Amino acid sequence: MDPDTRGYYDRDPEGYASTTFGNDVSSIRARFVRLLDPGARVLDLGCGSGRDSLAFVGEGFDVTAVDGSEGMCRVASERIGLSVRNLDFTELDYESEFDGVWACASLLHLRPEELPHVLSLVRTALVDGGVLCMSFKRGGFSGMRDGRWYTDLETEGMVGLAEGSGFSTVDVWESTDPRGTVWVNGIFRKARRRTSKAYPWHSK
């Protein structure tokens, strides 16, 4: 995670959590959850306030939560009642441990050149046939915005990034939050064989 972005979350994690914990992403979670078996192992990659981890725990899943901000890890742990691991996404070190990876509005804080590497680590963390759900703000911008680094993607770019990293596309859709921000959301399955095809997935 960009140091300035990490600092943004570490400065006031309680305040950030209070403004985002109530955001309703249940419709997105539902599309992800229906692809998982009962009791599946879920990695909440960039858990933030712990909102979604808490929901997954409530649905009976075996949840591992990580975040790049030490402050957010502390706040999320208090809310979830579980230990939350402070881990930079570029250092993800799990191997075939999860049935699903939930990366809701988290990978967007990576620089474009970091995304293929991190997706390769996510792929390694999943079992064969495991699923990844990720979301990005729609657009072609990459850079600092509102004190944080953002990489925005169009739908085609997100699909190209995922498929170029060894995933097959399951479901892709756009959604608009109450502030009017348009998001591109996708669910992807770990392919049995890694594709070698290259995709021009991002342009600034």
Secondary structure as the mmCIF struct_conf table of DSSP 4:
data_model
#
loop_
_struct_conf.conf_type_id
_struct_conf.id
_struct_conf.beg_label_comp_id
_struct_conf.beg_label_asym_id
_struct_conf.beg_label_seq_id
_struct_conf.end_label_comp_id
_struct_conf.end_label_asym_id
_struct_conf.end_label_seq_id
HELX_RH_AL_P HELX_RH_AL_P1 PRO A 3 ARG A 11
HELX_RH_AL_P HELX_RH_AL_P2 PRO A 13 THR A 20
TURN_TY1_P TURN_TY1_P1 PHE A 21 GLY A 22
HELX_RH_AL_P HELX_RH_AL_P3 SER A 26 VAL A 33
TURN_TY1_P TURN_TY1_P2 ARG A 34 LEU A 35
BEND BEND1 LEU A 36 LEU A 36
TURN_TY1_P TURN_TY1_P3 PRO A 38 GLY A 39
STRN STRN1 ARG A 41 LEU A 45
TURN_TY1_P TURN_TY1_P4 GLY A 46 GLY A 46
TURN_TY1_P TURN_TY1_P5 GLY A 48 SER A 49
BEND BEND2 GLY A 50 GLY A 50
HELX_RH_AL_P HELX_RH_AL_P4 ARG A 51 GLY A 58
TURN_TY1_P TURN_TY1_P6 GLU A 59 GLY A 60
STRN STRN2 ASP A 62 ASP A 67
BEND BEND3 GLY A 68 GLY A 68
HELX_RH_AL_P HELX_RH_AL_P5 GLU A 70 ILE A 80
TURN_TY1_P TURN_TY1_P7 GLY A 81 GLY A 81
BEND BEND4 LEU A 82 LEU A 82
STRN STRN3 VAL A 84 ASN A 86
HELX_RH_3T_P HELX_RH_3T_P1 PHE A 89 GLU A 91
BEND BEND5 SER A 96 SER A 96
STRN STRN4 PHE A 98 ALA A 103
TURN_TY1_P TURN_TY1_P8 CYS A 104 ALA A 105
HELX_RH_3T_P HELX_RH_3T_P2 LEU A 107 HIS A 109
BEND BEND6 LEU A 110 LEU A 110
HELX_RH_3T_P HELX_RH_3T_P3 PRO A 112 GLU A 114
HELX_RH_AL_P HELX_RH_AL_P6 LEU A 115 ALA A 125
STRN STRN5 LEU A 126 LYS A 137
BEND BEND7 ARG A 138 GLY A 140
STRN STRN6 SER A 142 ARG A 145
TURN_TY1_P TURN_TY1_P9 ASP A 146 GLY A 147
STRN STRN7 ARG A 148 THR A 151
HELX_RH_AL_P HELX_RH_AL_P7 THR A 155 GLY A 164
TURN_TY1_P TURN_TY1_P10 SER A 165 GLY A 166
STRN STRN8 PHE A 167 THR A 176
TURN_TY1_P TURN_TY1_P11 PRO A 178 ARG A 179
STRN STRN9 VAL A 182 LYS A 190
BEND BEND8 ARG A 192 ARG A 193
#
